[in-house]
Amino acid sequence: MIKLNTERAKELRKNHGYTHGYVAKRLNCHKSAYSHIERGFRQPSIDKLGKLSELYGVPTDELLIKSTL
């Protein structure tokens, strides 16, 4: 299973000086929806994952945790 690395996503957002609202707007979703993604309650769609990758200027795999379940 592949999951968002929530700690890395939060770190990148803070390092860029972005708010939840700013990132949500860039992902075309509500601020609370992005907050749920960043806290691990929801997983981003492939489209949103790609947008996060572009927004932060990192490869997609840097935003993921790969587990062997």
PQR file with spaces between the fields and no chain letter, atoms N, CA, C, O and H, PARSE charges and radii, in Angstrom:
ATOM       1  N    MET     1       0.840   -1.184    0.000 -0.4000 1.5000
ATOM       2  CA   MET     1       0.000    0.000    0.000 -0.0000 2.0000
ATOM       3  C    MET     1       0.885    1.247    0.000  0.5500 1.7000
ATOM       4  O    MET     1       1.943    1.264    0.629 -0.5500 1.4000
ATOM       5  N    ILE     2       0.456    2.264   -0.693 -0.4000 1.5000
ATOM       6  CA   ILE     2       1.189    3.525   -0.758 -0.0000 2.0000
ATOM       7  C    ILE     2       0.349    4.595   -0.070  0.5500 1.7000
ATOM       8  O    ILE     2      -0.844    4.732   -0.344 -0.5500 1.4000
ATOM       9  H    ILE     2      -0.404    2.250   -1.205  0.4000 1.0000
ATOM      10  N    LYS     3       0.983    5.354    0.828 -0.4000 1.5000
ATOM      11  CA   LYS     3       0.285    6.396    1.579 -0.0000 2.0000
ATOM      12  C    LYS     3       1.095    7.685    1.548  0.5500 1.7000
ATOM      13  O    LYS     3       2.310    7.675    1.347 -0.5500 1.4000
ATOM      14  H    LYS     3       1.951    5.243    1.051  0.4000 1.0000
ATOM      15  N    LEU     4       0.393    8.794    1.753 -0.4000 1.5000
ATOM      16  CA   LEU     4       1.054   10.086    1.843 -0.0000 2.0000
ATOM      17  C    LEU     4       1.898   10.147    3.108  0.5500 1.7000
ATOM      18  O    LEU     4       1.445    9.759    4.185 -0.5500 1.4000
ATOM      19  H    LEU     4      -0.593    8.802    1.916  0.4000 1.0000
ATOM      20  N    ASN     5       3.111   10.630    2.974 -0.4000 1.5000
ATOM      21  CA   ASN     5       3.974   10.877    4.128 -0.0000 2.0000
ATOM      22  C    ASN     5       3.512   12.210    4.719  0.5500 1.7000
ATOM      23  O    ASN     5       3.947   13.277    4.285 -0.5500 1.4000
ATOM      24  H    ASN     5       3.479   10.945    2.099  0.4000 1.0000
ATOM      25  N    THR     6       2.635   12.135    5.702 -0.4000 1.5000
ATOM      26  CA   THR     6       2.007   13.340    6.239 -0.0000 2.0000
ATOM      27  C    THR     6       3.015   14.276    6.900  0.5500 1.7000
ATOM      28  O    THR     6       2.883   15.497    6.808 -0.5500 1.4000
ATOM      29  H    THR     6       2.282   11.268    6.055  0.4000 1.0000
ATOM      30  N    GLU     7       4.009   13.715    7.558 -0.4000 1.5000
ATOM      31  CA   GLU     7       5.032   14.559    8.193 -0.0000 2.0000
ATOM      32  C    GLU     7       5.813   15.346    7.145  0.5500 1.7000
ATOM      33  O    GLU     7       6.102   16.527    7.336 -0.5500 1.4000
ATOM      34  H    GLU     7       4.116   12.724    7.633  0.4000 1.0000
ATOM      35  N    ARG     8       6.154   14.688    6.036 -0.4000 1.5000
ATOM      36  CA   ARG     8       6.905   15.359    4.966 -0.0000 2.0000
ATOM      37  C    ARG     8       6.040   16.424    4.303  0.5500 1.7000
ATOM      38  O    ARG     8       6.522   17.516    4.003 -0.5500 1.4000
ATOM      39  H    ARG     8       5.920   13.728    5.881  0.4000 1.0000
ATOM      40  N    ALA     9       4.767   16.115    4.073 -0.4000 1.5000
ATOM      41  CA   ALA     9       3.858   17.087    3.466 -0.0000 2.0000
ATOM      42  C    ALA     9       3.736   18.331    4.349  0.5500 1.7000
ATOM      43  O    ALA     9       3.764   19.458    3.855 -0.5500 1.4000
ATOM      44  H    ALA     9       4.375   15.228    4.317  0.4000 1.0000
ATOM      45  N    LYS    10       3.603   18.117    5.638 -0.4000 1.5000
ATOM      46  CA   LYS    10       3.492   19.241    6.581 -0.0000 2.0000
ATOM      47  C    LYS    10       4.792   20.048    6.602  0.5500 1.7000
ATOM      48  O    LYS    10       4.765   21.278    6.595 -0.5500 1.4000
ATOM      49  H    LYS    10       3.580   17.202    6.040  0.4000 1.0000
ATOM      50  N    GLU    11       5.923   19.350    6.627 -0.4000 1.5000
ATOM      51  CA   GLU    11       7.227   20.012    6.635 -0.0000 2.0000
ATOM      52  C    GLU    11       7.418   20.867    5.380  0.5500 1.7000
ATOM      53  O    GLU    11       7.869   22.009    5.468 -0.5500 1.4000
ATOM      54  H    GLU    11       5.944   18.350    6.632  0.4000 1.0000
ATOM      55  N    LEU    12       7.077   20.320    4.226 -0.4000 1.5000
ATOM      56  CA   LEU    12       7.217   21.070    2.976 -0.0000 2.0000
ATOM      57  C    LEU    12       6.307   22.294    2.966  0.5500 1.7000
ATOM      58  O    LEU    12       6.720   23.374    2.543 -0.5500 1.4000
ATOM      59  H    LEU    12       6.711   19.392    4.155  0.4000 1.0000
ATOM      60  N    ARG    13       5.068   22.127    3.430 -0.4000 1.5000
ATOM      61  CA   ARG    13       4.137   23.262    3.466 -0.0000 2.0000
ATOM      62  C    ARG    13       4.688   24.377    4.340  0.5500 1.7000
ATOM      63  O    ARG    13       4.683   25.544    3.946 -0.5500 1.4000
ATOM      64  H    ARG    13       4.732   21.249    3.773  0.4000 1.0000
ATOM      65  N    LYS    14       5.160   24.017    5.521 -0.4000 1.5000
ATOM      66  CA   LYS    14       5.696   25.028    6.438 -0.0000 2.0000
ATOM      67  C    LYS    14       6.972   25.663    5.897  0.5500 1.7000
ATOM      68  O    LYS    14       7.157   26.874    6.015 -0.5500 1.4000
ATOM      69  H    LYS    14       5.164   23.069    5.840  0.4000 1.0000
ATOM      70  N    ASN    15       7.857   24.857    5.303 -0.4000 1.5000
ATOM      71  CA   ASN    15       9.104   25.390    4.741 -0.0000 2.0000
ATOM      72  C    ASN    15       8.848   26.392    3.621  0.5500 1.7000
ATOM      73  O    ASN    15       9.623   27.329    3.429 -0.5500 1.4000
ATOM      74  H    ASN    15       7.706   23.873    5.206  0.4000 1.0000
ATOM      75  N    HIS    16       7.761   26.191    2.886 -0.4000 1.5000
ATOM      76  CA   HIS    16       7.408   27.113    1.808 -0.0000 2.0000
ATOM      77  C    HIS    16       6.598   28.310    2.318  0.5500 1.7000
ATOM      78  O    HIS    16       6.342   29.253    1.569 -0.5500 1.4000
ATOM      79  H    HIS    16       7.131   25.429    3.042  0.4000 1.0000
ATOM      80  N    GLY    17       6.198   28.269    3.586 -0.4000 1.5000
ATOM      81  CA   GLY    17       5.420   29.361    4.160 -0.0000 2.0000
ATOM      82  C    GLY    17       3.970   29.367    3.707  0.5500 1.7000
ATOM      83  O    GLY    17       3.319   30.412    3.724 -0.5500 1.4000
ATOM      84  H    GLY    17       6.406   27.503    4.194  0.4000 1.0000
ATOM      85  N    TYR    18       3.456   28.203    3.301 -0.4000 1.5000
ATOM      86  CA   TYR    18       2.083   28.100    2.818 -0.0000 2.0000
ATOM      87  C    TYR    18       1.128   27.766    3.961  0.5500 1.7000
ATOM      88  O    TYR    18       1.489   27.064    4.905 -0.5500 1.4000
ATOM      89  H    TYR    18       3.985   27.355    3.288  0.4000 1.0000
ATOM      90  N    THR    19      -0.083   28.275    3.860 -0.4000 1.5000
ATOM      91  CA   THR    19      -1.142   27.931    4.807 -0.0000 2.0000
ATOM      92  C    THR    19      -1.949   26.761    4.248  0.5500 1.7000
ATOM      93  O    THR    19      -1.844   26.428    3.068 -0.5500 1.4000
ATOM      94  H    THR    19      -0.377   28.845    3.093  0.4000 1.0000
ATOM      95  N    HIS    20      -2.762   26.136    5.118 -0.4000 1.5000
ATOM      96  CA   HIS    20      -3.672   25.094    4.637 -0.0000 2.0000
ATOM      97  C    HIS    20      -4.574   25.661    3.539  0.5500 1.7000
ATOM      98  O    HIS    20      -4.837   25.000    2.534 -0.5500 1.4000
ATOM      99  H    HIS    20      -2.847   26.406    6.077  0.4000 1.0000
ATOM     100  N    GLY    21      -5.040   26.884    3.745 -0.4000 1.5000
ATOM     101  CA   GLY    21      -5.933   27.517    2.775 -0.0000 2.0000
ATOM     102  C    GLY    21      -5.289   27.708    1.420  0.5500 1.7000
ATOM     103  O    GLY    21      -5.921   27.473    0.391 -0.5500 1.4000
ATOM     104  H    GLY    21      -4.826   27.421    4.561  0.4000 1.0000
ATOM     105  N    TYR    22      -4.021   28.136    1.411 -0.4000 1.5000
ATOM     106  CA   TYR    22      -3.318   28.343    0.145 -0.0000 2.0000
ATOM     107  C    TYR    22      -3.149   27.026   -0.603  0.5500 1.7000
ATOM     108  O    TYR    22      -3.419   26.948   -1.801 -0.5500 1.4000
ATOM     109  H    TYR    22      -3.508   28.327    2.248  0.4000 1.0000
ATOM     110  N    VAL    23      -2.703   25.992    0.106 -0.4000 1.5000
ATOM     111  CA   VAL    23      -2.501   24.687   -0.535 -0.0000 2.0000
ATOM     112  C    VAL    23      -3.840   24.141   -1.031  0.5500 1.7000
ATOM     113  O    VAL    23      -3.923   23.621   -2.144 -0.5500 1.4000
ATOM     114  H    VAL    23      -2.484   26.056    1.080  0.4000 1.0000
ATOM     115  N    ALA    24      -4.871   24.255   -0.223 -0.4000 1.5000
ATOM     116  CA   ALA    24      -6.200   23.772   -0.622 -0.0000 2.0000
ATOM     117  C    ALA    24      -6.665   24.461   -1.900  0.5500 1.7000
ATOM     118  O    ALA    24      -7.213   23.816   -2.794 -0.5500 1.4000
ATOM     119  H    ALA    24      -4.804   24.677    0.681  0.4000 1.0000
ATOM     120  N    LYS    25      -6.447   25.762   -1.984 -0.4000 1.5000
ATOM     121  CA   LYS    25      -6.851   26.501   -3.183 -0.0000 2.0000
ATOM     122  C    LYS    25      -6.102   25.984   -4.407  0.5500 1.7000
ATOM     123  O    LYS    25      -6.693   25.820   -5.474 -0.5500 1.4000
ATOM     124  H    LYS    25      -6.002   26.286   -1.258  0.4000 1.0000
ATOM     125  N    ARG    26      -4.809   25.728   -4.258 -0.4000 1.5000
ATOM     126  CA   ARG    26      -4.005   25.197   -5.369 -0.0000 2.0000
ATOM     127  C    ARG    26      -4.445   23.791   -5.770  0.5500 1.7000
ATOM     128  O    ARG    26      -4.311   23.402   -6.931 -0.5500 1.4000
ATOM     129  H    ARG    26      -4.329   25.861   -3.391  0.4000 1.0000
ATOM     130  N    LEU    27      -4.973   23.026   -4.801 -0.4000 1.5000
ATOM     131  CA   LEU    27      -5.441   21.667   -5.081 -0.0000 2.0000
ATOM     132  C    LEU    27      -6.910   21.645   -5.500  0.5500 1.7000
ATOM     133  O    LEU    27      -7.451   20.596   -5.851 -0.5500 1.4000
ATOM     134  H    LEU    27      -5.082   23.342   -3.858  0.4000 1.0000
ATOM     135  N    ASN    28      -7.542   22.809   -5.459 -0.4000 1.5000
ATOM     136  CA   ASN    28      -8.957   22.935   -5.798 -0.0000 2.0000
ATOM     137  C    ASN    28      -9.836   22.104   -4.854  0.5500 1.7000
ATOM     138  O    ASN    28     -10.709   21.353   -5.291 -0.5500 1.4000
ATOM     139  H    ASN    28      -7.103   23.661   -5.175  0.4000 1.0000
ATOM     140  N    CYS    29      -9.583   22.260   -3.558 -0.4000 1.5000
ATOM     141  CA   CYS    29     -10.410   21.581   -2.555 -0.0000 2.0000
ATOM     142  C    CYS    29     -10.601   22.519   -1.362  0.5500 1.7000
ATOM     143  O    CYS    29      -9.954   23.562   -1.276 -0.5500 1.4000
ATOM     144  H    CYS    29      -8.874   22.870   -3.203  0.4000 1.0000
ATOM     145  N    HIS    30     -11.473   22.150   -0.463 -0.4000 1.5000
ATOM     146  CA   HIS    30     -11.739   22.955    0.726 -0.0000 2.0000
ATOM     147  C    HIS    30     -10.577   22.820    1.712  0.5500 1.7000
ATOM     148  O    HIS    30      -9.903   21.791    1.764 -0.5500 1.4000
ATOM     149  H    HIS    30     -11.999   21.302   -0.533  0.4000 1.0000
ATOM     150  N    LYS    31     -10.363   23.871    2.485 -0.4000 1.5000
ATOM     151  CA   LYS    31      -9.277   23.879    3.473 -0.0000 2.0000
ATOM     152  C    LYS    31      -9.365   22.693    4.430  0.5500 1.7000
ATOM     153  O    LYS    31      -8.343   22.088    4.756 -0.5500 1.4000
ATOM     154  H    LYS    31     -10.911   24.706    2.443  0.4000 1.0000
ATOM     155  N    SER    32     -10.562   22.355    4.882 -0.4000 1.5000
ATOM     156  CA   SER    32     -10.704   21.228    5.810 -0.0000 2.0000
ATOM     157  C    SER    32     -10.379   19.898    5.129  0.5500 1.7000
ATOM     158  O    SER    32      -9.871   18.983    5.777 -0.5500 1.4000
ATOM     159  H    SER    32     -11.392   22.846    4.618  0.4000 1.0000
ATOM     160  N    ALA    33     -10.666   19.784    3.836 -0.4000 1.5000
ATOM     161  CA   ALA    33     -10.335   18.554    3.102 -0.0000 2.0000
ATOM     162  C    ALA    33      -8.823   18.385    3.032  0.5500 1.7000
ATOM     163  O    ALA    33      -8.310   17.281    3.217 -0.5500 1.4000
ATOM     164  H    ALA    33     -11.079   20.527    3.310  0.4000 1.0000
ATOM     165  N    TYR    34      -8.103   19.488    2.763 -0.4000 1.5000
ATOM     166  CA   TYR    34      -6.642   19.372    2.728 -0.0000 2.0000
ATOM     167  C    TYR    34      -6.090   19.079    4.124  0.5500 1.7000
ATOM     168  O    TYR    34      -5.142   18.307    4.266 -0.5500 1.4000
ATOM     169  H    TYR    34      -8.521   20.384    2.613  0.4000 1.0000
ATOM     170  N    SER    35      -6.666   19.679    5.132 -0.4000 1.5000
ATOM     171  CA   SER    35      -6.230   19.416    6.502 -0.0000 2.0000
ATOM     172  C    SER    35      -6.376   17.929    6.830  0.5500 1.7000
ATOM     173  O    SER    35      -5.501   17.347    7.473 -0.5500 1.4000
ATOM     174  H    SER    35      -7.436   20.306    5.017  0.4000 1.0000
ATOM     175  N    HIS    36      -7.469   17.317    6.395 -0.4000 1.5000
ATOM     176  CA   HIS    36      -7.672   15.880    6.621 -0.0000 2.0000
ATOM     177  C    HIS    36      -6.627   15.057    5.875  0.5500 1.7000
ATOM     178  O    HIS    36      -6.170   14.033    6.382 -0.5500 1.4000
ATOM     179  H    HIS    36      -8.179   17.790    5.873  0.4000 1.0000
ATOM     180  N    ILE    37      -6.250   15.490    4.686 -0.4000 1.5000
ATOM     181  CA   ILE    37      -5.202   14.795    3.928 -0.0000 2.0000
ATOM     182  C    ILE    37      -3.879   14.897    4.674  0.5500 1.7000
ATOM     183  O    ILE    37      -3.191   13.895    4.865 -0.5500 1.4000
ATOM     184  H    ILE    37      -6.622   16.322    4.274  0.4000 1.0000
ATOM     185  N    GLU    38      -3.526   16.104    5.093 -0.4000 1.5000
ATOM     186  CA   GLU    38      -2.234   16.309    5.751 -0.0000 2.0000
ATOM     187  C    GLU    38      -2.153   15.585    7.102  0.5500 1.7000
ATOM     188  O    GLU    38      -1.065   15.203    7.532 -0.5500 1.4000
ATOM     189  H    GLU    38      -4.085   16.918    4.938  0.4000 1.0000
ATOM     190  N    ARG    39      -3.280   15.400    7.762 -0.4000 1.5000
ATOM     191  CA   ARG    39      -3.283   14.702    9.050 -0.0000 2.0000
ATOM     192  C    ARG    39      -3.461   13.190    8.900  0.5500 1.7000
ATOM     193  O    ARG    39      -3.457   12.465    9.895 -0.5500 1.4000
ATOM     194  H    ARG    39      -4.164   15.711    7.413  0.4000 1.0000
ATOM     195  N    GLY    40      -3.616   12.711    7.665 -0.4000 1.5000
ATOM     196  CA   GLY    40      -3.684   11.280    7.419 -0.0000 2.0000
ATOM     197  C    GLY    40      -5.064   10.661    7.528  0.5500 1.7000
ATOM     198  O    GLY    40      -5.194    9.438    7.484 -0.5500 1.4000
ATOM     199  H    GLY    40      -3.620   13.299    6.856  0.4000 1.0000
ATOM     200  N    PHE    41      -6.102   11.482    7.671 -0.4000 1.5000
ATOM     201  CA   PHE    41      -7.459   10.952    7.748 -0.0000 2.0000
ATOM     202  C    PHE    41      -7.989   10.565    6.369  0.5500 1.7000
ATOM     203  O    PHE    41      -8.878    9.723    6.252 -0.5500 1.4000
ATOM     204  H    PHE    41      -5.996   12.476    7.707  0.4000 1.0000
ATOM     205  N    ARG    42      -7.436   11.186    5.325 -0.4000 1.5000
ATOM     206  CA   ARG    42      -7.801   10.894    3.935 -0.0000 2.0000
ATOM     207  C    ARG    42      -6.522   10.805    3.124  0.5500 1.7000
ATOM     208  O    ARG    42      -5.497   11.375    3.500 -0.5500 1.4000
ATOM     209  H    ARG    42      -6.713   11.871    5.419  0.4000 1.0000
ATOM     210  N    GLN    43      -6.585   10.089    2.011 -0.4000 1.5000
ATOM     211  CA   GLN    43      -5.459   10.016    1.092 -0.0000 2.0000
ATOM     212  C    GLN    43      -5.770   10.891   -0.118  0.5500 1.7000
ATOM     213  O    GLN    43      -6.918   10.947   -0.559 -0.5500 1.4000
ATOM     214  H    GLN    43      -7.417    9.626    1.706  0.4000 1.0000
ATOM     215  N    PRO    44      -4.761   11.576   -0.661 -0.5600 1.5000
ATOM     216  CA   PRO    44      -5.000   12.417   -1.831  0.2800 2.0000
ATOM     217  C    PRO    44      -5.211   11.562   -3.079  0.5500 1.7000
ATOM     218  O    PRO    44      -4.695   10.449   -3.183 -0.5500 1.4000
ATOM     219  N    SER    45      -5.977   12.101   -4.016 -0.4000 1.5000
ATOM     220  CA   SER    45      -6.115   11.434   -5.312 -0.0000 2.0000
ATOM     221  C    SER    45      -4.774   11.533   -6.040  0.5500 1.7000
ATOM     222  O    SER    45      -3.897   12.297   -5.636 -0.5500 1.4000
ATOM     223  H    SER    45      -6.397   13.005   -3.932  0.4000 1.0000
ATOM     224  N    ILE    46      -4.624   10.770   -7.095 -0.4000 1.5000
ATOM     225  CA   ILE    46      -3.407   10.829   -7.907 -0.0000 2.0000
ATOM     226  C    ILE    46      -3.215   12.245   -8.445  0.5500 1.7000
ATOM     227  O    ILE    46      -2.095   12.755   -8.487 -0.5500 1.4000
ATOM     228  H    ILE    46      -5.336   10.149   -7.423  0.4000 1.0000
ATOM     229  N    ASP    47      -4.316   12.876   -8.855 -0.4000 1.5000
ATOM     230  CA   ASP    47      -4.264   14.242   -9.372 -0.0000 2.0000
ATOM     231  C    ASP    47      -3.745   15.214   -8.310  0.5500 1.7000
ATOM     232  O    ASP    47      -2.868   16.032   -8.586 -0.5500 1.4000
ATOM     233  H    ASP    47      -5.226   12.462   -8.821  0.4000 1.0000
ATOM     234  N    LYS    48      -4.287   15.120   -7.107 -0.4000 1.5000
ATOM     235  CA   LYS    48      -3.855   16.016   -6.024 -0.0000 2.0000
ATOM     236  C    LYS    48      -2.411   15.732   -5.614  0.5500 1.7000
ATOM     237  O    LYS    48      -1.669   16.655   -5.277 -0.5500 1.4000
ATOM     238  H    LYS    48      -4.999   14.455   -6.883  0.4000 1.0000
ATOM     239  N    LEU    49      -2.015   14.476   -5.642 -0.4000 1.5000
ATOM     240  CA   LEU    49      -0.632   14.124   -5.329 -0.0000 2.0000
ATOM     241  C    LEU    49       0.318   14.770   -6.337  0.5500 1.7000
ATOM     242  O    LEU    49       1.366   15.296   -5.962 -0.5500 1.4000
ATOM     243  H    LEU    49      -2.618   13.727   -5.916  0.4000 1.0000
ATOM     244  N    GLY    50      -0.051   14.728   -7.609 -0.4000 1.5000
ATOM     245  CA   GLY    50       0.754   15.373   -8.647 -0.0000 2.0000
ATOM     246  C    GLY    50       0.838   16.880   -8.449  0.5500 1.7000
ATOM     247  O    GLY    50       1.897   17.479   -8.635 -0.5500 1.4000
ATOM     248  H    GLY    50      -0.902   14.300   -7.914  0.4000 1.0000
ATOM     249  N    LYS    51      -0.282   17.490   -8.070 -0.4000 1.5000
ATOM     250  CA   LYS    51      -0.293   18.934   -7.825 -0.0000 2.0000
ATOM     251  C    LYS    51       0.574   19.298   -6.618  0.5500 1.7000
ATOM     252  O    LYS    51       1.266   20.316   -6.638 -0.5500 1.4000
ATOM     253  H    LYS    51      -1.143   17.003   -7.918  0.4000 1.0000
ATOM     254  N    LEU    52       0.540   18.468   -5.566 -0.4000 1.5000
ATOM     255  CA   LEU    52       1.402   18.711   -4.403 -0.0000 2.0000
ATOM     256  C    LEU    52       2.873   18.631   -4.806  0.5500 1.7000
ATOM     257  O    LEU    52       3.687   19.454   -4.387 -0.5500 1.4000
ATOM     258  H    LEU    52      -0.022   17.641   -5.551  0.4000 1.0000
ATOM     259  N    SER    53       3.199   17.643   -5.613 -0.4000 1.5000
ATOM     260  CA   SER    53       4.562   17.456   -6.088 -0.0000 2.0000
ATOM     261  C    SER    53       5.042   18.699   -6.845  0.5500 1.7000
ATOM     262  O    SER    53       6.153   19.178   -6.620 -0.5500 1.4000
ATOM     263  H    SER    53       2.537   16.974   -5.953  0.4000 1.0000
ATOM     264  N    GLU    54       4.201   19.212   -7.735 -0.4000 1.5000
ATOM     265  CA   GLU    54       4.540   20.424   -8.493 -0.0000 2.0000
ATOM     266  C    GLU    54       4.651   21.634   -7.578  0.5500 1.7000
ATOM     267  O    GLU    54       5.584   22.427   -7.703 -0.5500 1.4000
ATOM     268  H    GLU    54       3.298   18.823   -7.918  0.4000 1.0000
ATOM     269  N    LEU    55       3.707   21.776   -6.665 -0.4000 1.5000
ATOM     270  CA   LEU    55       3.679   22.921   -5.758 -0.0000 2.0000
ATOM     271  C    LEU    55       4.948   23.007   -4.922  0.5500 1.7000
ATOM     272  O    LEU    55       5.502   24.090   -4.731 -0.5500 1.4000
ATOM     273  H    LEU    55       2.949   21.132   -6.564  0.4000 1.0000
ATOM     274  N    TYR    56       5.408   21.862   -4.423 -0.4000 1.5000
ATOM     275  CA   TYR    56       6.583   21.831   -3.558 -0.0000 2.0000
ATOM     276  C    TYR    56       7.886   21.603   -4.314  0.5500 1.7000
ATOM     277  O    TYR    56       8.965   21.697   -3.727 -0.5500 1.4000
ATOM     278  H    TYR    56       4.959   20.982   -4.578  0.4000 1.0000
ATOM     279  N    GLY    57       7.800   21.303   -5.615 -0.4000 1.5000
ATOM     280  CA   GLY    57       9.003   21.105   -6.413 -0.0000 2.0000
ATOM     281  C    GLY    57       9.795   19.870   -6.026  0.5500 1.7000
ATOM     282  O    GLY    57      11.026   19.876   -6.050 -0.5500 1.4000
ATOM     283  H    GLY    57       6.924   21.226   -6.091  0.4000 1.0000
ATOM     284  N    VAL    58       9.080   18.813   -5.669 -0.4000 1.5000
ATOM     285  CA   VAL    58       9.731   17.556   -5.280 -0.0000 2.0000
ATOM     286  C    VAL    58       9.128   16.416   -6.096  0.5500 1.7000
ATOM     287  O    VAL    58       7.997   16.525   -6.571 -0.5500 1.4000
ATOM     288  H    VAL    58       8.080   18.808   -5.649  0.4000 1.0000
ATOM     289  N    PRO    59       9.880   15.315   -6.264 -0.5600 1.5000
ATOM     290  CA   PRO    59       9.299   14.157   -6.948  0.2800 2.0000
ATOM     291  C    PRO    59       8.150   13.568   -6.128  0.5500 1.7000
ATOM     292  O    PRO    59       8.148   13.641   -4.899 -0.5500 1.4000
ATOM     293  N    THR    60       7.194   12.994   -6.814 -0.4000 1.5000
ATOM     294  CA   THR    60       6.026   12.409   -6.152 -0.0000 2.0000
ATOM     295  C    THR    60       6.420   11.402   -5.086  0.5500 1.7000
ATOM     296  O    THR    60       5.817   11.363   -4.014 -0.5500 1.4000
ATOM     297  H    THR    60       7.196   12.935   -7.813  0.4000 1.0000
ATOM     298  N    ASP    61       7.435   10.582   -5.373 -0.4000 1.5000
ATOM     299  CA   ASP    61       7.802    9.546   -4.400 -0.0000 2.0000
ATOM     300  C    ASP    61       8.336   10.114   -3.094  0.5500 1.7000
ATOM     301  O    ASP    61       8.360    9.414   -2.082 -0.5500 1.4000
ATOM     302  H    ASP    61       7.925   10.613   -6.245  0.4000 1.0000
ATOM     303  N    GLU    62       8.767   11.379   -3.102 -0.4000 1.5000
ATOM     304  CA   GLU    62       9.219   12.011   -1.857 -0.0000 2.0000
ATOM     305  C    GLU    62       8.044   12.291   -0.916  0.5500 1.7000
ATOM     306  O    GLU    62       8.234   12.489    0.284 -0.5500 1.4000
ATOM     307  H    GLU    62       8.747   11.948   -3.924  0.4000 1.0000
ATOM     308  N    LEU    63       6.849   12.306   -1.461 -0.4000 1.5000
ATOM     309  CA   LEU    63       5.650   12.569   -0.664 -0.0000 2.0000
ATOM     310  C    LEU    63       4.975   11.292   -0.167  0.5500 1.7000
ATOM     311  O    LEU    63       3.946   11.350    0.507 -0.5500 1.4000
ATOM     312  H    LEU    63       6.694   12.146   -2.436  0.4000 1.0000
ATOM     313  N    LEU    64       5.557   10.141   -0.500 -0.4000 1.5000
ATOM     314  CA   LEU    64       4.903    8.873   -0.202 -0.0000 2.0000
ATOM     315  C    LEU    64       5.658    8.022    0.803  0.5500 1.7000
ATOM     316  O    LEU    64       6.877    8.118    0.941 -0.5500 1.4000
ATOM     317  H    LEU    64       6.393   10.094   -1.047  0.4000 1.0000
ATOM     318  N    ILE    65       4.901    7.189    1.498 -0.4000 1.5000
ATOM     319  CA   ILE    65       5.448    6.137    2.358 -0.0000 2.0000
ATOM     320  C    ILE    65       5.036    4.831    1.697  0.5500 1.7000
ATOM     321  O    ILE    65       3.858    4.609    1.416 -0.5500 1.4000
ATOM     322  H    ILE    65       3.910    7.111    1.386  0.4000 1.0000
ATOM     323  N    LYS    66       5.991    3.993    1.459 -0.4000 1.5000
ATOM     324  CA   LYS    66       5.686    2.692    0.864 -0.0000 2.0000
ATOM     325  C    LYS    66       5.783    1.629    1.943  0.5500 1.7000
ATOM     326  O    LYS    66       6.833    1.459    2.563 -0.5500 1.4000
ATOM     327  H    LYS    66       6.948    4.173    1.687  0.4000 1.0000
ATOM     328  N    SER    67       4.698    0.921    2.166 -0.4000 1.5000
ATOM     329  CA   SER    67       4.710   -0.142    3.174 -0.0000 2.0000
ATOM     330  C    SER    67       4.552   -1.491    2.489  0.5500 1.7000
ATOM     331  O    SER    67       4.079   -1.574    1.355 -0.5500 1.4000
ATOM     332  H    SER    67       3.845    1.059    1.663  0.4000 1.0000
ATOM     333  N    THR    68       4.944   -2.523    3.175 -0.4000 1.5000
ATOM     334  CA   THR    68       4.873   -3.872    2.619 -0.0000 2.0000
ATOM     335  C    THR    68       3.853   -4.703    3.382  0.5500 1.7000
ATOM     336  O    THR    68       4.210   -5.652    4.080 -0.5500 1.4000
ATOM     337  H    THR    68       5.328   -2.455    4.096  0.4000 1.0000
ATOM     338  N    LEU    69       2.589   -4.343    3.248 -0.4000 1.5000
ATOM     339  CA   LEU    69       1.511   -5.092    3.908 -0.0000 2.0000
ATOM     340  C    LEU    69       0.852   -6.019    2.937  0.5500 1.7000
ATOM     341  O    LEU    69      -0.079   -6.736    3.304 -0.5500 1.4000
ATOM     342  H    LEU    69       2.299   -3.572    2.681  0.4000 1.0000
